[in-house]
Amino acid sequence: MAAFDELSGIAPLRIWDGVAARAVEGERVTLAVVELDASSVIPEHAHENEQVGLMLAGSMAFRISGETREVLAGSTWSIPPNVPHEVSVGPEGAVVVEAFVPARADWGGLEQEKPRAPRWP
């Protein structure tokens, strides 16, 4: 991988229905710009990766380990490894930036969409 790239040149990975991530991979970290369609749902799940995030645009109801919050642009979150979490996206969709440690090795086999202009900025 080159040291530099453009977000529009990174093929989105289909994570779930209505959820696509453009991943920038490091040796030990995955940084992802995630675009979530309006009213999409990320079902409850957990993974070995620590996850931190920042909402750039839109809104989501985010449940982490039994605590639910409405997150808006500027909101952040931190999810320890193996903690259950789920998301319901608001009517305008959402764009978030998330980092995962260790890197998301499980994303390697996901379907890639064609590169396209990102929804943000």
N, C-alpha and C positions, 0 to 999 in steps of 0.2 A: 504494500500500500504506500502511496505517495505521502509525503509529509503534509501536503495541502490538497484541498478539494473544495468544490462548491456544493452547497446543499442541494441545488437543483440537479446535480449530476449523480447523486446517490440514489440508487433504486430503492423505493420503499419496500419494506418487508411486510407481508400481510400477517399480522399477529392474531387478530380475531376479525369477525365480520365488522366492518366499519372502523377498524383500527389498523393503522399502518405506521411503521417506524423506519426512519432513516438512521442507520447505525454507523457511528464512527468508532472503530475498534482500536483499542490499545492492547498492549500485552496483558494487562491485568484489569482493564476497565472497559465497559461499553458506555458510550454517551449516545443518547438517542433523542431525536426530535420526533415526537409522536403526534400524529394527526388523528383525531377521533371524530367520526361523523356524528351529527346531531342525534340525540336519543340512543346512541349505541351503549352497550353494556359489556363490561369486562367482568366475567363471572368470578366468584370467590376462588382464589388460588393462593399458593405460597411457593416460594423458591429459595434456593440456597443463597441467592444474591442479596446483599444489602442494596437498598434502592433509595435514592433521594431524588426529589423532583421540584420543578418550578413551573407554575402555570403561566403561560405567555398570553393566552387569549381564550375566551369562552368560560364555561362553568362546568363543574362536576360535583356530584355527591360522592364523596370518597369515604369508604369505611375501612379502617385499619384496626385490627384486633378488637373489634367490638365498639369502637368510637367512630361516629359518623360526623363529617364536617362538609359544609358547602365550600368548595374552593373556587376562587375567582382569580383573575389576572393578578399576579404578584404573590399569590399564596405558595407556600412550600410545604413539603412533607418529607418524612424520613421513616423508612420501614426496615426494621432489623431483619436479618435472615430468618426464613421459615415462619414468618408471621402472616396469617391469612389477611387478605385484603380484596376489595372489590370496588368497582366504579360504575356509576350511572351518569352518562354525559347529558348535559343540558340541551335545550332546543336549538342553540346556535352552534353546537359542536365545541371542540376545544383543540388547542395546540399546547403541548407541554414539552419540556426538556427534562430528561431523566438520565441519571448515571447509575450503573450497576457494577458492583464489585463482589466476586470476581466477574470477569467478562461473561456475556451471555453466550456460552458455547451452544446452548440449545436452540439458538436462532439460526444456526448454520444451514439447516435443511428447509427453512421456510420459503414459501413462494415469493418471488420477487415481482413487483409490479414494474411497469415501464417508468423510467425517470420522467418526472414532470415538475412543473413549477411548484414549490411549496406553498402552503396556505399562509405562511408567515415568513417574513414580515410583509 
